[in-house]
Amino acid sequence: MIEDMLRTPAAVQDAERHTAHNYHPLPVVISSAEGAWVTDVDGKRYLDCLAGYSALNFGHRHPTLIAAAHAQLDKLTLTSRAFIHDQFADFCRELAALCGKDLVLPMNTGAEAVETGIKVARKWGYQVKGVPADQANIVVAEGNFHGRTTTIVSFSTDSDARADFGPYTPGFRIVPYGDLAALTEAVDEHTVAVLLEPIQGEQGVVVPPEGYLPGVRRLCTERDVLFIADEIQSGLGRTGTTFACEQEGVVPDMYLLGKALGGGIVPVSAVAADTNVLGVLQPGQHGSTFGGNPLACAVATEVVRLLATGEFQRRSTELGERLHTGLRGLIGKGLVAVRGRGLWAGLDLDPSLMSGREACERLMERGVLAKDTHGSTIRLAPPLVITEEEIDHAVAQVAAVLAG
Ligand SMILES: Cc1ncc(COP(=O)(O)O)c(C=O)c1O
């Protein structure tokens, strides 16, 4: 197509004109999608290797999820939690069963699930553990990414996320990720929780050393501290198991879930924990107008059912092996390291070759969408419906970009 007949340049400009510049998107304007593929306003197709930061684990417009959404749209969309609706019980029961926990508390965004986890941990600390009023602390990790609220950015170590948003919420201690000795040192009698991503996604798909998560579990049990696993990006099949913690045989006290829970259709997040933890909340103490709404529950219940089959976890394990084998073959050919689990990979580029942003732009030109992070790292997190051939295609495009 002749360059000046393309709709993309004008559509990119148009999209920028009336928005705050809190994102720096790749210059692609998507208008439709199916499975692992998206199509732009000029009809060009791209293999989606970001999958909405794992919000699209089941691909774009998974037929079962779309059918559930359509059916629910025709019946009931919102009640608020002032009333009970008929999609609520199934969702809560089935998600609690998937998590192996007694209770769930539905919210909307990931950040809200994290905020909920923090509030519940503090209340648990005061009411169950017996921490003196307003003395609770929560230990978190360097390089964390848990969302964008003022409290959450208070314990971020990323200056872009944090700078000029103070005053900051107190009550958090930051220790190096993967360092059990430092964590042990930081925990004291007023510690109510350790809040961690089992794999740090935004940091570049950083997998902690083997034994770290079981060590955190042991420490938390010994010191009467809640282990809160932020599985918002790592959970729901991404790493080859329902939860990334499972890879190390670890069960946290609280799961924070989001992204894929909404099936790529609606924002749905949740906290799952046992009654001795989530039971500390009483009416009026926490909530959200949209949390647990009928449309969200109808879609998310089907998400839980898809996960209960085990098919997506299996695909992630098997296809992830293929992805990682392919990518490891590029170490020394433009990549300096590849990390990750399942269909989730962080690729460190040789910084002398190009930046992560440049690599993503070149991948985009070759019809593959991915996202850079922290300078020279790119993340690949394709939908779990991706095929072997599509993985080989993605790896071949990465190889071609690295080869210049
Ligand atoms: C691990 C983790 N926690 C929390 C969040 C925040 O989720 P949301 O953007 O839905 O608020 C994210 C988003 O990327 C995340 O990766």
PDBQT file of the ligand as one rigid body, heavy atoms in Angstrom, charges set to zero:
ROOT
HETATM    1  C1  LIG A 501       2.057  -7.976  39.469  1.00  0.00    +0.000 C 
HETATM    2  C2  LIG A 501       1.096  -6.869  39.224  1.00  0.00    +0.000 A 
HETATM    3  N1  LIG A 501       0.338  -6.411  40.237  1.00  0.00    +0.000 NA
HETATM    4  C3  LIG A 501      -0.555  -5.426  40.067  1.00  0.00    +0.000 A 
HETATM    5  C4  LIG A 501      -0.728  -4.826  38.842  1.00  0.00    +0.000 A 
HETATM    6  C5  LIG A 501      -1.732  -3.705  38.686  1.00  0.00    +0.000 C 
HETATM    7  O1  LIG A 501      -2.810  -4.116  37.935  1.00  0.00    +0.000 OA
HETATM    8  P1  LIG A 501      -3.792  -3.016  37.267  1.00  0.00    +0.000 P 
HETATM    9  O2  LIG A 501      -3.016  -2.371  36.167  1.00  0.00    +0.000 OA
HETATM   10  O3  LIG A 501      -4.963  -3.815  36.766  1.00  0.00    +0.000 OA
HETATM   11  O4  LIG A 501      -4.169  -2.060  38.348  1.00  0.00    +0.000 OA
HETATM   12  C6  LIG A 501       0.029  -5.268  37.757  1.00  0.00    +0.000 A 
HETATM   13  C7  LIG A 501      -0.114  -4.635  36.426  1.00  0.00    +0.000 C 
HETATM   14  O5  LIG A 501       0.709  -4.733  35.561  1.00  0.00    +0.000 OA
HETATM   15  C8  LIG A 501       0.969  -6.311  37.955  1.00  0.00    +0.000 A 
HETATM   16  O6  LIG A 501       1.734  -6.756  36.960  1.00  0.00    +0.000 OA
ENDROOT
TORSDOF 0
